Structures are given as C-alpha cells and as structure tokens.
Amino acid sequence: MARSAAGLVALVTVTATLGWWTGRAHGCPFCGVVDDSLAMRRDAANVAAVGEADGAATAGSDGFLAQAFRIDQVLRGTLPAGTNTATARVDGPLKGTALLFGSMSGGPLRWSAVGANEALLGYAAAAPATSLAAADRLRWFARRLEHPEPAIAADAFTEFGLAPFEAVREAADAFDADSLATWIDEAGIDARRRGFYGLAAGIVAARAADGATRRRLREALEAAIDTPADDFRAGFDGLLAGLLVAEGTAGLDALEHRGLFVPTARPLDQRHLLAALRFAWESLGDTIPRDSVAAATARLLASPAVAADAAVDLARYTAWAHIDDVARLWETLGRDDPLVRRAVAGYLAACPLAVARAHLERLRAADPARLDAALEAARGPLAR
C-alpha cells in the first residue's frame, strides 16, 4: 500500500529523531563519546609530531586559543622544508610537551595540539593503525582501559565507544571476566565506564564456555542493576543492555521481574530501559527477535515519562501491530501532554495501514485543530 507524503515525512522525522543509534552500531552507544581517539587523529593528519610549548597561548581573531610549539620529533608524515615550529589550536594553555597534528586542505598545515607526558607520547606512537582490523585494535586497547595514566585510560575508552559493536563482540577474548565483575560494582569507577563494562560483561558472559564465568558475570550485572538509587544513574542503560546481551530473550523477563516496565517505575530508570531496548533492536537481532523488542517497548506506552518516546521508537521499528495501543494514548496521556499527541500523530501518519487512516479520521472528527497542530509538530524534530 502506498504511503502518503505526510506519512513519509513522519517516518523520516522519527528516523532522524533517533539518529544517534541508527546506522552502524557503536560498541558503546551509551558512553557519550564524541571526540576522535589519538590514533584516529594521528592517522588522519598529514603530519603528526611531538613538540615543546614555546610561548603563551593567545586568542586569535576567530576567538580560539593558539600557542606556539617547537617541533622536536615527527611521528608521521613529512614536514615542509625548513619547518621547525608550529602554531597550534589548543583547548587551554599547555606547558611542556604536546602531540601536534597537522592537516592541510589545499593550503598550509593547520595544527592542533594535545598536552602529553612521556607515557601518553609512547602510547600514541604505539597505538595500532586505524587501517588494521577493528577487533585486533581493540584487543590492544582493552589492556589499557584502566591504565594508571588517566589520559591513556580515557583514550582507550574512546576507541571502544567508537568501534563497531560486532568488533567489540569479536574482541571479547581480550577482557578479563574477574576484572569486569569487579569494575561493575567498584565505587571509584566512572559511571559511563560502568555502563560500558556492564555491556562488555554481557558480551563475555554470552560467549563464555564455562558456566561459572557466565554465572559470576550475570550475578554481577544483576547486583549492579538492583543497587538502590535515588538519583540519575549514568551508565545504567549499559548495565541493562549487558543483561540483554548475556541472557537474550530471557533478559527481557529478568528486567520485567525487576519492575522496570510498570508505570510507577522511576522515570529515569525507564529512560535507561528504553535506550537499552533501542540497542537490542539495533544490535541483538540474532539473540532477541525484533518483535520481542517492539512488544517490550509497547509496554512502556503506559508510562507517562517515556510514552512519547516509546511511540516514536515503535514508529521507527515500523511496529504497526501496536497501532491501537499507540492511538489510545491520544485520549489518555495525550489529553494533557502535547508531546504525546505529537508522537501519536507521527506514528499514525507514518503507518501505511488502513486502520491508521481510520484512527486519524476519528481524531480529526473529535478535534481537527488539535490533530492538525500535532501533525505539524510531528514534522519537526522530537524533543523531550
């Protein structure tokens, strides 16, 4: 059945709304990694070098800080003849040594700099090339995730956050199960890292050959999930996703038994749950049928804090089997929440089934102005 132009717009809109997790599945979509790693910057640069700060940082006409450096050693590429200094953009004033990255695009080299001690310089020089197989690279970085030098640990974490999820799965043999079980529950671990370690624990548990390892990691995940909290739990989505990776469809039952799907659950926990379900739909189709993920998502339509987001996700999944549940939101939670009405209108406009048109006609007959406003809003990015 042909979809209307409005329906196509609505479906494109909900797809764009969820753009952070569509396309290639990243190893840790929950980690908030946005910057390239040092190896990525090194290999993308025309010249990578080690330099020494040679003056104070000053603001240029563009408002960005820049600082002069004396170039001591070239790690990659070739400097133009006679070049032994560089003026590089910096995030803040640097002292001592720095990594310099020079790139050109039809003009002179444009430099950026990152402060670096001897340990970080050695790490950046030795990091495997980005041209190598992703899983092989991750095995090298896995040993440095909790490196005592914070900058090295952070960069290794960045590599995992940006890697394809399948590469992280393939590199599961590089993780130590005992360390993962400890890190998940360690008070001093950064919360974002805890989420990634939860995901990694699920990967290792799913691939472990012995029952004892699987049991220990599953129990560590469950204990971390069950830890009481009265505030925002960064990384909680990664723990939930880890349990889904470890247990497959049974993981959905485990989350249900913890009361995460009931409307009275903590709103923040349900936002984490929705993120974990998105991850499952995108990356775990081999162990959790997508219909099961959609059905679990539909259960969250009764939860005020995430009902609109759940409806958007169901449209993204083209999960039209839940159309009546979505349509009912208009008269319930949508009565006082324009974002719920917006999500319902977008879902119905995107759905190609005749029943969707019937629902839209019914809503238009009851209140045409309100429906038109919701349809117009559904054409723009959804924010909540």
For each residue, the residues with C-beta under 8 A, 3 or more apart:
1: 352 353 354
2: 352
3: 7 8 11 350 352
4: 7 8 349
5: 8 9
6: 9 10 349 375
7: 3 4 10 11 349 350 351 352
8: 3 4 5 11 12 350
9: 5 6 12 13 349 379
10: 6 7 13 14 315 345 346 347 349 350 375 378 379
11: 3 7 8 14 15 315 318 350
12: 8 9 15 16
13: 9 10 16 17 346 378 379 380 381 382
14: 10 11 17 18 312 315 316 346 347 350 382
15: 11 12 18 19 22 316
16: 12 13 19 381
17: 13 14 312 316 381 382
18: 14 15 21 22 278 312 313 316
19: 15 16 22 23
20: 29
21: 18 25 29 278 279 282
22: 15 18 19 282 316
23: 19
24: 164
25: 21 29 164 165 166 279 282 283
26: 29 33 161 162 163 164 165
27: 138 160 161 162 163 164 165 167 168 196 199
28: 31 33 160 161 168 195 196 199 238
29: 20 21 25 26 275 279
30: 192 195 196 199 235 237 238 241 275 279
31: 28 157 160 161 192 193 195 196 238
32: 161 192
33: 26 28 157 158 161 162
34:
35: 158
36: 40 41 44 158 162
37: 40 41 127 155 158 159 162
38: 41 42 99 114 120 123 124 127 155
39: 42 43 124 127 128 129 130 137 155 159
40: 36 37 43 44 130 162
41: 36 37 38 44 45 48 101 112 114
42: 38 39 45 48 75 76 99 101 124 127
43: 39 40 76 129 130 131
44: 36 40 41 101 103 130
45: 41 42 48 76 77 101 102 103
46: 77 102 103 104 109
47: 74 76 77 78 79 100 101 102 109
48: 41 42 45 74 75 76 77 99 100 101 102
49: 71 72 73 74 75 76 79 86 99 100 102
50: 71 72 73 75 97 98 99 100 116 121
51: 54 69 70 71 72 86 88 97 98 99 100 113
52: 69 70 72 96 97 98
53: 67 68 69 94 95 96 97 98
54: 51 68 69 70 85
55: 67 68
56: 67 93
57: 65 66 67 90 92 93 94
58: 65 66 67
59: 63 64 65 66
60: 63 64 65 66
61:
62:
63: 59 60
64: 59 60 89
65: 57 58 59 60 89 90 91 92 93
66: 57 58 59 60 87 88 89 90
67: 53 55 56 57 58 87 88 90 93 94 113
68: 53 54 55 85 86 87
69: 51 52 53 54 85 86 87 88 98 100 111 113
70: 51 52 54 84 85
71: 49 50 51 74 79 83 84 85 86 100
72: 49 50 51 52 97
73: 49 50
74: 47 48 49 71 77 78 79
75: 42 48 49 50 124 125
76: 42 43 45 47 48 49
77: 45 46 47 48 74 102
78: 47 74
79: 47 49 71 74 83 84
80: 83 109
81:
82:
83: 71 79 80 86 109
84: 70 71 79
85: 54 68 69 70 71
86: 49 51 68 69 71 83 100 102 109 111 113
87: 66 67 68 69 111
88: 51 66 67 69 98 100 111 112 113
89: 64 65 66 110 111 112 113
90: 57 65 66 67 93 94 98 112 113
91: 65
92: 57 65
93: 56 57 65 67 90
94: 53 57 67 90 98 113 115
95: 53 115
96: 52 53 115 117
97: 50 51 52 53 72 115 116 117 118 121
98: 50 51 52 53 69 88 90 94 113 114 115 116
99: 38 42 48 49 50 51 113 114 116 120 121 124
100: 47 48 49 50 51 69 71 86 88 111 112 113
101: 41 42 44 45 47 48 111 112 113 114
102: 45 46 47 48 49 77 86 109 110 111
103: 44 45 46 109 110
104: 46 107 108 109 110
105: 110
106:
107: 104 110
108: 104
109: 46 47 80 83 86 102 103 104
110: 89 102 103 104 105 107
111: 69 86 87 88 89 100 101 102
112: 41 88 89 90 100 101
113: 51 67 69 86 88 89 90 94 98 99 100 101
114: 38 41 98 99 101
115: 94 95 96 97 98
116: 50 97 98 99 120 121 124 151
117: 96 97 120 121 149 151
118: 97 121 122
119: 122 123 149 152
120: 38 99 116 117 123 124 149 151 152
121: 50 97 99 116 117 118 124 125
122: 118 119 125 126
123: 38 119 120 126 127 144 149 152 155
124: 38 39 42 75 99 116 120 121 127
125: 75 121 122
126: 122 123
127: 37 38 39 42 123 124 140 141 155
128: 39 132 136 137 140
129: 39 43 132
130: 39 40 43 44 137
131: 43
132: 128 129 136 137
133: 136 137 167
134: 137 138 163 164 167 170
135: 138 139 167 168 170 171
136: 128 132 133 139 140 171
137: 39 128 130 132 133 134 140 141 159 163
138: 27 134 135 141 142 159 160 163 167 168 171 174
139: 135 136 142 143 171 173 174
140: 127 128 136 137 143 144
141: 127 137 138 144 145 156 159 160
142: 138 139 145 156 160 171 174 175
143: 139 140 174
144: 123 140 141 147 152 153 155 156
145: 141 142 153 156 157 160 193
146: 153 179 183
147: 144 150 152 153 156
148: 153
149: 117 119 120 123 152 153
150: 147 153 154
151: 116 117 120 154 155
152: 119 120 123 144 147 149 155 156
153: 144 145 146 147 148 149 150 156 157
154: 150 151 157 158
155: 37 38 39 123 127 144 151 152 158 159
156: 141 142 144 145 147 152 153 159 160
157: 31 33 145 153 154 160 161 192 193 196
158: 33 35 36 37 154 155 161 162
159: 37 39 137 138 141 155 156 162 163
160: 27 28 31 138 141 142 145 156 157 163 168 196
161: 26 27 28 31 32 33 157 158 196
162: 26 27 33 36 37 40 158 159
163: 26 27 134 137 138 159 160 167 168
164: 24 25 26 27 134 167 168
165: 25 26 27 168 169 283
166: 25 169 170
167: 27 133 134 135 138 163 164 170 171
168: 27 28 135 138 160 163 164 165 171 172 199 200 203
169: 165 166 172 203 207
170: 134 135 166 167
171: 135 136 138 139 142 167 168 174 175
172: 168 169 175 200 203 204 207
173: 139 207
174: 138 139 142 143 171
175: 142 171 172 179 180 200 203 204
176: 179 180
177: 180 181 201 204 205 208 213 216 217
178: 181 182 216
179: 146 175 176 182 183
180: 175 176 177 183 184 197 200 201 204 217 220
181: 177 178 184 185 201 216 217 220
182: 178 179 185 186
183: 146 179 180 186 189 193 194 197
184: 180 181 189 194 197 198 201 220 221 224 239
185: 181 182 220 223 224 227
186: 182 183 189
187:
188:
189: 183 184 186 193 194 197
190: 193 194
191: 194 195 233 234 235
192: 30 31 32 157 195 196 234 235
193: 31 145 157 183 189 190 196 197 235
194: 183 184 189 190 191 197 198 224 234 235 238 239
195: 28 30 31 191 192 198 199 234 235 236 237 238 239 241
196: 27 28 30 31 157 160 161 192 193 199 200 235 238
197: 180 183 184 189 193 194 200 201 238
198: 184 194 195 201 202 221 224 235 238 239 240 241 242 243
199: 27 28 30 168 195 196 202 203 238 241 242 245
200: 168 172 175 180 196 197 203 204 242
201: 177 180 181 184 197 198 204 205 217 220 221 242 246
202: 198 199 205 206 217 221 241 242 243 244 245 246 247
203: 168 169 172 175 199 200 206 207 242 245 246
204: 172 175 177 180 200 201 207 208 213 217
205: 177 201 202 208 213 214 217 218 221 242 245 246
206: 202 203 214 245 246 248 287
207: 169 172 173 203 204
208: 177 204 205 211 213 214 217
209: 213
210: 213 214
211: 208 214 215
212: 215 216
213: 177 204 205 208 209 210 216 217
214: 205 206 208 210 211 217 218 246
215: 211 212 218 219
216: 177 178 181 212 213 219 220
217: 177 180 181 201 202 204 205 208 213 214 220 221 246
218: 205 214 215 221 222 243 246 247
219: 215 216 222 223
220: 180 181 184 185 201 216 217 223 224
221: 184 198 201 202 205 217 218 224 225 239 242 243 246
222: 218 219 225 226 243 254
223: 185 219 220 226 227
224: 184 185 194 198 220 221 227 239
225: 221 222 236 239 240 243 258
226: 222 223 258
227: 185 223 224
228:
229: 233 236
230:
231:
232: 268
233: 191 229 236 268 269 272
234: 191 192 194 195
235: 30 191 192 193 194 195 196 198 238 239
236: 195 225 229 233 239 240 268 269 272
237: 30 195 240 241 271 272 273 275 276 279
238: 28 30 31 194 195 196 197 198 199 235 241 242 276
239: 184 194 195 198 221 224 225 235 236 242 243
240: 198 225 236 237 243 244 255 260 272 273 275 276
241: 30 195 198 199 202 237 238 244 245 275 276 279 280
242: 198 199 200 201 202 203 205 221 238 239 245 246
243: 198 202 218 221 222 225 239 240 246 247 251 254 255
244: 202 240 241 247 248 251 252 255 276 279 280 284 288
245: 199 202 203 205 206 241 242 251 284 287
246: 201 202 203 205 206 214 217 218 221 242 243 251
247: 202 218 243 244 250 251 254
248: 206 244 251 284 287 288
249: 252 253 287 288 289 292
250: 247 253 254
251: 243 244 245 246 247 248 254 255 288
252: 244 249 255 256 288 292 293 296
253: 249 250 256 257
254: 222 243 247 250 251 257 258
255: 240 243 244 251 252 258 260 261 273 276
256: 252 253 259 260 261
257: 253 254
258: 225 226 254 255
259: 256 262 265
260: 240 255 256 265 269 270 273
261: 255 256 265 270 273 296 299 300 303
262: 259 265 303
263: 302 303 304
264:
265: 259 260 261 262 269 270 273 303
266: 269 270
267: 270 271 303 304 305 306
268: 232 233 236 271 272
269: 233 236 260 265 266 272 273
270: 260 261 265 266 267 273 274 300 303 305 306
271: 237 267 268 274 275 305 306 309
272: 233 236 237 240 268 269 275 276
273: 237 240 255 260 261 265 269 270 276 277 300 306
274: 270 271 277 278 297 300 306 309 310 313
275: 29 30 237 240 241 271 272 278 279
276: 237 238 240 241 244 255 272 273 279 280
277: 273 274 280 281 293 296 297 313
278: 18 21 274 275 281 282 313
279: 21 25 29 30 237 241 244 275 276 282 283 284
280: 241 244 276 277 283 284 288 293
281: 277 278 284 285 290 293 294 297 313 317
282: 21 22 25 278 279
283: 25 165 279 280
284: 244 245 248 279 280 281 287 288 293
285: 281 288 289 290
286:
287: 206 245 248 249 284
288: 244 248 249 251 252 280 284 285 292 293
289: 249 285 292 293
290: 281 285 293 294 317
291: 294 295 319 321
292: 249 252 288 289 295 296
293: 252 277 280 281 284 288 289 290 296 297 317
294: 281 290 291 297 298 314 317 319 321 322
295: 291 292 298 299 322
296: 252 261 277 292 293 299 300
297: 274 277 281 293 294 300 310 313 314 317 319
298: 294 295 301 310 314 319 322 325
299: 261 295 296 302
300: 261 270 273 274 296 297 303 306 307 310
301: 298 307 310 311 314 322 325 326 329
302: 263 299 307
303: 261 262 263 265 267 270 300 306 307 310
304: 263 267 307 333 337
305: 267 270 271
306: 267 270 271 273 274 300 303 309 310
307: 300 301 302 303 304 310 311 329 333 337 340 343
308: 311 312 337 339 340 342 343 382 384
309: 271 274 306 312 313 343 382 384
310: 274 297 298 300 301 303 306 307 313 314
311: 301 307 308 314 315 326 329 340 343 344 346 347
312: 14 17 18 308 309 315 316 343 346 347 382
313: 18 274 277 278 281 297 309 310 316 317
314: 294 297 298 301 310 311 317 319 322 326 347
315: 10 11 14 311 312 318 319 343 346 347 350 351
316: 14 15 17 18 22 312 313
317: 281 290 293 294 297 313 314
318: 11 315 350
319: 291 294 297 298 314 315 322
320: 323 351 352 353 356
321: 291 294
322: 294 295 298 301 314 319 325 326
323: 320 326 327 347 348 351 353 355 356 359
324: 327 328 355
325: 298 301 322 328 329
326: 301 311 314 322 323 329 343 344 347 348
327: 323 324 330 344 348 359
328: 324 325 331 332
329: 301 307 311 325 326 332 333 334 340 343 344
330: 327 334 335 340 341 344 363
331: 328 334 335
332: 328 329 335
333: 304 307 329 336 337 340
334: 329 330 331 337 340 341 344
335: 330 331 332
336: 333
337: 304 307 308 333 334 340 341
338: 341 342 373 374 377
339: 308 342 343 382 384
340: 307 308 311 329 330 333 334 337 343 344
341: 330 334 337 338 344 345 370 373 374 377
342: 308 338 339 345 346 374 377 378 382
343: 307 308 309 311 312 315 326 329 339 340 346 347 378 382
344: 311 326 327 329 330 334 340 341 347 348 374
345: 10 341 342 348 349 360 363 371 374 375 377 378
346: 10 13 14 311 312 315 342 343 349 350 375 378 382
347: 10 14 311 312 314 315 323 326 343 344 350 351
348: 323 326 327 344 345 351 356 359 360 363
349: 4 6 7 9 10 345 346 356 360 375 378
350: 3 7 8 10 11 14 315 318 346 347
351: 7 315 320 323 347 348 355 356
352: 1 2 3 7 320 356
353: 1 320 323 356 357
354: 1 357 358
355: 323 324 351 358 359
356: 320 323 348 349 351 352 353 359 360
357: 353 354 360 361
358: 354 355 361 362
359: 323 327 348 355 356 362 363
360: 345 348 349 356 357 363 364 371
361: 357 358 364 365
362: 358 359 365 366
363: 330 345 348 359 360 366 367 370 371
364: 360 361 367 368 371
365: 361 362 368
366: 362 363
367: 363 364 370 371
368: 364 365 371 372
369: 372 373
370: 341 363 367 373 374
371: 345 360 363 364 367 368 374 375
372: 368 369 375 376
373: 338 341 369 370 376 377
374: 338 341 342 344 345 370 371 377 378
375: 6 10 345 346 349 371 372 378 379
376: 372 373 379 380
377: 338 341 342 345 373 374 380
378: 10 13 342 343 345 346 349 374 375 382
379: 9 10 13 375 376
380: 13 376 377
381: 13 16 17
382: 13 14 17 308 309 312 339 342 343 346 378
383:
384: 308 309 339
